[in-house]
Amino acid sequence: MLLHIDSSADTTADSVTRQLTEAFARTWHTAHGNSADHRHRDLSAAPVPPITPAYTTLGRRVEREGFVPPAKVPALTESAAEQREWGLTLPYITELLAADTLLLGVPMYNFAVPATLKAWIDRVTFPGALTDPDTGESLLRHTRVIAVMARGGGYGPGTPREHFDFQTPYLKAYFGSLGVPPENLHLVAAELTRVDVLPQLAGLEELAADSLARARATLTALAAA
Ligand SMILES: Cc1cc2nc3c(=O)[nH]c(=O)nc-3n(C[C@H](O)[C@H](O)[C@H](O)COP(=O)(O)O)c2cc1C
C-alpha cells in the first residue's frame, strides 16, 4: 500500500510538493497497476488533532509496561479522555503499519516541517506502537519512506543558508530513530521555488528549474522501482 500524505497549506495546483507527490503516485500506479492500494491523506484539509494531556498520560502508562501492542492499549486506559485519544490515534498507526511505501509532501516552513505534519508525527509515534512487542524490532524496518521537500530558498552545500535546513536532519533523525534503514529513506528536495517572487533570488531561475527537474527525475525513478 502507498500511503501518500500531503502537508502543504497550499491546496492549489501551485504547491510544488503536491505536484511532485501526485507525479510520484501516477508513476507508482503505472508500475503497480491502477487498482493498487493508494491512500491519500491531506493534512491541511483534514488536520490531525494536536495531542492532549490524556495522550501523554496514557503514553506514559503504556511505556511503563514495555512494548505494548496496540490491541492491548484499550485495557490500559483509565478515563473517557484517554479512550478518546486512543480512538483518535489508532487509525493513523494502523494506516502507517499497513504501508509498504510512505510518501510525504514536506514544504519548508520556517526552516522546518509544517505543524500539520508534526501533529501527525506526534500522534502516530505512540510509545511502543511501531515496535514488534515480541522481538523489539522496528515494524518500519521494511517500509520505504520518500519525503518530497520544497523550499523557497536554497540550502545546498556551500550556500549562506546551508545550516538553516532543519528539515533534512530532522527527518533523518526521526525516521532513523524509528528504525527505517538509511537505504529505505529517500529525501528529495526542490529548491528555490520562490524564485519568481523574491527579488533576492533574481538570476537563479536556471538553478531553480534544474532543481525541480532533478527532483522529478529522482521521484520518477523511485516510483517505478
Ligand atoms: C509559512 C511559510 C513559511 C515558509 N518558510 C520558509 C523558509 O523558512 N525557508 C524557505 O526557503 N522557504 C520558506 N517558505 C517557502 C516555501 O518553502 C515554498 O514556497 C515551498 O514551495 C512550499 O511548498 P509548496 O509549494 O508545496 O506549498 C515558507 C512558506 C510558508 C507558507
PDBQT file of the ligand as one rigid body, heavy atoms in Angstrom, charges set to zero:
ROOT
HETATM    1  C1  LIG A 301       4.551  29.632   6.444  1.00  0.00    +0.000 C 
HETATM    2  C2  LIG A 301       5.657  29.543   5.433  1.00  0.00    +0.000 A 
HETATM    3  C3  LIG A 301       6.957  29.507   5.857  1.00  0.00    +0.000 A 
HETATM    4  C4  LIG A 301       7.995  29.385   4.939  1.00  0.00    +0.000 A 
HETATM    5  N1  LIG A 301       9.273  29.318   5.404  1.00  0.00    +0.000 NA
HETATM    6  C5  LIG A 301      10.277  29.145   4.517  1.00  0.00    +0.000 A 
HETATM    7  C6  LIG A 301      11.620  29.013   4.984  1.00  0.00    +0.000 A 
HETATM    8  O1  LIG A 301      11.909  29.040   6.170  1.00  0.00    +0.000 OA
HETATM    9  N2  LIG A 301      12.592  28.841   4.067  1.00  0.00    +0.000 N 
HETATM   10  C7  LIG A 301      12.322  28.785   2.720  1.00  0.00    +0.000 A 
HETATM   11  O2  LIG A 301      13.258  28.597   1.948  1.00  0.00    +0.000 OA
HETATM   12  N3  LIG A 301      11.068  28.882   2.264  1.00  0.00    +0.000 NA
HETATM   13  C8  LIG A 301      10.042  29.058   3.121  1.00  0.00    +0.000 A 
HETATM   14  N4  LIG A 301       8.751  29.147   2.663  1.00  0.00    +0.000 N 
HETATM   15  C9  LIG A 301       8.506  28.951   1.219  1.00  0.00    +0.000 C 
HETATM   16  C10 LIG A 301       8.095  27.510   0.945  1.00  0.00    +0.000 C 
HETATM   17  O3  LIG A 301       9.015  26.583   1.470  1.00  0.00    +0.000 OA
HETATM   18  C11 LIG A 301       7.955  27.274  -0.551  1.00  0.00    +0.000 C 
HETATM   19  O4  LIG A 301       7.002  28.168  -1.070  1.00  0.00    +0.000 OA
HETATM   20  C12 LIG A 301       7.590  25.842  -0.894  1.00  0.00    +0.000 C 
HETATM   21  O5  LIG A 301       7.492  25.719  -2.297  1.00  0.00    +0.000 OA
HETATM   22  C13 LIG A 301       6.280  25.453  -0.224  1.00  0.00    +0.000 C 
HETATM   23  O6  LIG A 301       5.863  24.166  -0.622  1.00  0.00    +0.000 OA
HETATM   24  P1  LIG A 301       4.566  24.019  -1.550  1.00  0.00    +0.000 P 
HETATM   25  O7  LIG A 301       4.948  24.700  -2.857  1.00  0.00    +0.000 OA
HETATM   26  O8  LIG A 301       4.350  22.577  -1.706  1.00  0.00    +0.000 OA
HETATM   27  O9  LIG A 301       3.428  24.716  -0.876  1.00  0.00    +0.000 OA
HETATM   28  C14 LIG A 301       7.706  29.301   3.558  1.00  0.00    +0.000 A 
HETATM   29  C15 LIG A 301       6.378  29.328   3.123  1.00  0.00    +0.000 A 
HETATM   30  C16 LIG A 301       5.359  29.465   4.048  1.00  0.00    +0.000 A 
HETATM   31  C17 LIG A 301       3.922  29.480   3.568  1.00  0.00    +0.000 C 
ENDROOT
TORSDOF 0
